[in-house]
Amino acid sequence: MVNRVLGSFSAMLLLAALAAGPIAAQERQWGQDRSIEQVSQSVYRWGSDGQYGAYILTSEGIIVVDGHYCPSGTVDWLKSELARRHDVPVSFLVLSHDHQDHTCNSQLFDDTAVTVGHRNIRPHIVREQRISSVPDVTFENEMDLHLGGVKVTLLYVGPSHSDNLIHVHVPDEGVLISIDIARDSLFPDLRDMDVHGMLRGLRTLSRLDNVDVVLPGHGPRLLEQDNFMRMHEFLQTLHDSVLDHMIAGRPLPEIRRLVTMEEFRDLGGIDTALDPNIVTMYDFLYRYREPNDRLTEFEAVSCIEDSSACRTSD
């Protein structure tokens, strides 16, 4: 009975937080720090509000990577800036993955651009009714775009942060645009992540040739390639710690107290995001493993309630 009451109370808190969300969003001042930064001869980084996309400028056209937060107005601004700064059209729009914060308002480029994404992205965009361009062209593992003498390689390294996340590589300039995998802070949580696929993908990206600089989707700093293995180390350690406690028969509330990850205090968000990371890792591993003693229905319901309560923005 106590667990059911606590579960109901958690659900009430979640509903209250969701109800307050639109008010908080209205009070936030969006798009106050919009910027465009040249990273290499052809590659530029653009964004605002701590989130970034990119574009690749060639003599024949522009390749834009991603949309932005819906309320930021930054995609409208970017389109105007591209027209003002450059005398070539946006020829391609590349969507790194389907999450709304990286696709919103990307349809503003539909007047001139061919939209490209992974083959798994279309069902998500259509089903979730994203405010987004819908890819005209999709691919399975790898695709090259050649525009104005610049080669751009689109890479899919398997299910990771989502089942359709791709990376944009400009090998001749040593630039890798790695939205939502390259980061120097914790994920808000691990929902929509294939953890084992993410670990494989991080290893693959850490060994990719011709990478001098990595452009993340969140955070102001440009990163180096060794960042992938630092995130791999964090994720693997979290995975192993939570799994060991689960095998020992410890319940989720106890695991949340025991897993501290103090050796990763150099990563941003460790104080605010670690708990949601633990809970959603538990949820992933709950579905991954079959214990010797079957979990009770109560434990399964508790896991689901905790996971849904820990969802955040990206």
Secondary structure, 3 states (H helix, E strand, C coil): CHHHHHHHHHHHHHHHHHHHHHHHHHHCCCCCCCEEEECCCCEEEEEECCEEEEEEECCCCEEEECCCCHHHCHHHHHHHHHHHHCCCCEEEEECCCCCHHHHCCHHHHCCCCEEEEECCHHHHHHHCCCCCCCCCEEECCEEEEEECCEEEEEECCCCCCCCCCCEEEEHHHCEEECCCCCCCECCCCCCCCCHHHHHHHHHHHHCCCCCCEEECCECCCCECCCHHHHHHHHHHHHHHHHHHHHHCCCCHHHHHHHCCCHHHCCCECHHHHHHHHHHHHHHHHHHHCCCCCCCCHHHHHHHHHHHHHCCCCC
